[in-house]
Amino acid sequence: MVAKQRWTTSIEQLEIEHYRKFSEITIPIKPGLNVVAGENGIGKSSILYLISNAFQKVRATDEWITDSSATKVLQGLSERTNLKIESLVRGSRYSDPASGYSGGLYKAVYSSGRSLSFRRHNTSGSGVGAKVSQRYRLAPSYDSNSEYGLPATPVVYLGLSRLIPLGELVDEKIQVKRIQSLGESDSSELVQAYKRLTGLELKSLEAVRISDIKSSAHFDTDKEGIDSNTISAGQDNMFVILYALQALKAYAKATDKSPSLLLIDELDASLHPALQTRLMAILREASREFSIQVVFTTHSFTILEEALRQNDNVLYLQTFPDVRLLEDPTMEKAQMDLLRVKKQDLLVSQKIFVLTEDQEARDFLEIIFDAIENMDTGFQKIRSIFKFIELSTGAELLRDLFKQDELWARTPAFAVLDGDQTPPDSLADRCIVMPGGDSPEKLLIHYGKELISSGSDFWTSDPARDLGFSHYIFQEQILDPLFEKINPDGTSKTTKKPREIYKQVYTEHRTELKMLARHWVENPENRADIEKFAGFLSQLFAKNAGLVGRSPTAWQFKNNGTTQRVDV
């Protein structure tokens, strides 16, 4: 076989024949920012995987590199650069990415005009008398006379592991290794960019790699008590992204602006909306000046709106039922896709749509509505106007969604966030927080625990007896299994997040926990919280009433339990 020449380039598009949920779809990747959006599980991260798989690492001896120090910085990021499919899916069970399909799975079309097709290549390991592992990789198909192999271009991949705070990783079992730091000039640029975004000035910067989990740094700041071990998750996430970006800028300076790629899973994770757009501006500026293609996934409508406004390449994925790109994406189209309803349906339904985080929230909210109706019979006349949207999503996404004034100026809707969320400063964004101070599933489980400790007569009430729901059952079937998985400080003993564990318990014991919810809202100790929530609810009704043909004063709740109503 002819020896392959070393070459470098950027990517122009992916032509996917069959991979996971994708079939016969072309994904254009443009210079600058490329924003991949869509619902959970649709395949956003797969696009990052396929891009990373289409390149190999640069070498200090490559002819276009004039300063080898740039490659040393990239070597420090080696666990995050030019990752291949087999390493990105490491640890997961074998799953054929294209069952029943043979031949090339996708083609990478490069900016130079060349292209390479990638095929499945299965590998297996064996133990004593039995297979113990099986994985696949996607390898390029070469013509035997092909002059060129995989292009050698730096691809830095920042997955979700970057979100683990440095302070939580300091452990004798975790290997922290010093790596090649940026040069003085690049370090200065990094410090300036970080200060622009966070207001913190970095001092004593020392780059480190933490096992194969993430690359970061040890540093102090100009604020007492704030350093690399104590900064927030958002500030840490910001640093990791900026450090990787600066490493690619240093590479560009040492190679006459040879191309590179920065891939980021969920750019918005742990970042305030204002920081999201400011970070995008820094990424956009660097991508244009230093030939860095930036591709990232997101769930943030703040990012999506900014990307559309700045004419970034927005790739919004939808299911039709195959995954397809949304043509001519707009904010309104994306929002309607999230809501799973047509705009016309919203306008003619005469309903005010209520969005919540999950089913547990909708169950609790129905019971709170019952309590409000018992306090105020006037609520009976308008309760049927509220319609819950069957949607499961995060609080931040709901907050972002209701900041889009253009949509909600004509659409009757608002969001009710779980009680563990920070209440908004005002109702201008049409979001309120449920009473209780915690997510419904966690609130109710701990409420049941309190009722056991206090010897409440709830456990001997007729409803509980009729259901066969005793404090023994609650302890043995709910509390004991739960706290086998949850530590006293609320952290998880398993690989699952604490919230996932609470939600699983709720799903298994939904009927019993709904009974506890009714007891909670009827408890006189919680009446003030219910009344306060009802007051906010009536204000949101007033904001939306005109869109469904009702008077804003058709229902007004007052904290003393009385109402003023006007016939309509």
C-alpha angles and dihedrals in degrees: 000000000000114000110253121242118234114243140158135216144140127253128261103183148338117235103199117196096176130342126144106309094349123098127170096342131140119216113197115212113196135189112274124019122359114189118199113196138166142106125316115283096015094118107266094139091047089066090056090048094052093048093050090047091057096068140054130214123275121243129220087239095057108125096235093058113094098173117041093196089080091061090050090059089050090049087058087059091045096124088060101040131092093350117187127220093257092057095043092055094039114140095024123111115265111271120174105237092209110023112197093007123113131189131033114356098195143353126222111213110201129209090247090066094253122118139192129204119218125210134190116266113185121206129188137189127207136209129196102320095333141072110252104179143015129186138165134221132192111233128186119253111229130196106235089240096043112135096203134055130189111330114252105231127142112252115184112197118197109191130181092277087078088072093068104107114244091229091060092052098058100113135134088243093055116086114221112192128185113236136192107294126216118269120263095265094047092045089053091052090049092051091050094048092048092050091049090057104035107019090235122122113215120224134184092015114197121174117224139175116218107212106288092313105090146331116237138132145252112239147146125225137213090256118086112249095009118111140130091293097050106037117113123264089254093051091048092048089050092052094050091052094046092047092053090047092051091050089056091047089053089051090051092051090052095048106042089262098309110182126267138169134230115198119190128183111216100350091190096056110130092351125123112238092248090055091047093062093041091052089049089055091054092047091047093050093048094045092055096045099041105032093248114154108211119201120177140162123228146175093196121115088195089062093042093052092047092047092053091047092051094044093242116162103272115194106189111184122211135174116240081172089287115054111270137168116257108245116236094354118217132175092252093052091049093048093049089051089054093049092046091221134104119251091236090055089057093049098050101034097086087217131123105225118223118202121198135174098251148334093283089060092049091051092051093044092053089055091047088052088054089054093049090050090053090051095045123024089195088073088067090070095057105026093094089062091071114085122186116224112223096235136137115199143127127280093240091055090052091049090051092046094056093049089073098097094181093065099042094046086080104021122079106224146113139178132242111203126202118270093253090068125096110255114245119255089240140357092252090107092048096239128127132175126236118242121256102067095246143058110291095246094051094041093053097044092051090043089057089050090053091050089056092049092048094047091238118191088228088096092058096042120119095250092052092045092048089054093043088239110151132164088252090058091046092050097044101038102033115018100037096048090043096053091046084070101032125066121223089256091057097255122129125259089200138052089266121093115249092246091055090053093051091047091052091052090049092051091051094048102028096137094051094045092049087057089054089049091057090050090049095053092045092051108109089220089068098043094097091055091049091049092049090051091048089054091055090045092055091051091053089048088055092050091053102032096092091057091061097042098261132124115253087231095053088105128018121171120205125197092239089065097252126113141202115220133183121199115243 
